[in-house]
Amino acid sequence: MAPPTREANKAAFAHLMRNVWGETDDSLVVKTLTYNNCTTRVENLVSLSDNEIDAFKYRDGTVEKTAPTAQIKGLLRRWRAYLAFRAASGEPLY
């Protein structure tokens, strides 16, 4: 299977943020993941360590700020659990 295109990865990220997690394009979660270059491969989100997430920043206008890491960690924990559930049930997402 060929790797997904950049457009497909962008669409998958947008789908996850909007339809699965209910985030808007201007939410702190989306701003943070975008600012930290986490939008290229959705499957890479599950491999982020707590230390990597703790180092996240986002840009608010011209000011760089510390990201809401507890919220992001919670979302990623639930995402990992869902992926594990799908894999265990024989219906992996990827």
N, C-alpha and C positions, 0 to 999 in steps of 0.2 A: 504494500500500500504506500502510495506517495505521501510525503508529509503535507500537512495542510498549507495552503497559501497564506500570505500575509493578510489578505482580505478575509479569508475564512477564520483565521485566528482572531481578527478584530471583531468579526460578527459573533464568534463564540464568547468572547469577553463581554461584549455588549449584552448578549442574551443572558449570560450568568448574572451580570450586575443588575439589569433591569427586571428580567422575568423571574429569576430564581431568588435573588437576594433582595429585590425590591428597591435597589438603589437608583438614584437619579444621577445624571451626568455631573451635576455640581455637588454631589455628596462628598463628605470628607473621605469616605472609603474609596470612591472612584478617583478622586483627586490624588489620594495617597498612592494607590496602586499604579496610577498613571505616572506620577512624578518619580516613582521608584522603578520604572521600567518593568512592571509586572503584567503588562497587557499583551505580550507577544504570544505566549502559549498558556492557555488556561490550565493545562495539566501540570505546569510548573508551580502553580499556586500551592499544591499539596506538599511540595518539597521545601517550602520556606521554613527556616528554623525560627524559634522564638527570638534568638539573638538578631537575626536578620530583620525580623518584624520590629523589634525594639529600636532598631536604628532608623526606621522609616521617618521621613520628613514629608512635608507637603508645602506648596507655595500658596500663600494667601496674599494676592496682589504682588507686592515686591518683597514680602517678608517670608523667609523660610521658617516653618514651625514644626514642632514635634507632632507626630501623627497620633491619632486615637488608637493606640496599639491594642488595647483590651478589646475593643469592638472588632477589630480586624482578626485578632486571634480567635475570638469566639466564632466568627463567620467561617474561618478556615477550619476550625475543629469540626464544626457541623458539616462542612463540605467534605472533609476527609472521611467522616463517619458515613455519610451518604454514599460516597464512592465505594467504601468497603462493603456496605450493605448491598449495593448493586452488583459488585463483583461476587460476593458470597451467594447471591441469589441467581447467579448465572447470566446476568444481564449487565455486564460492564458498560460504562459510557464510552470508554476508549481503551 
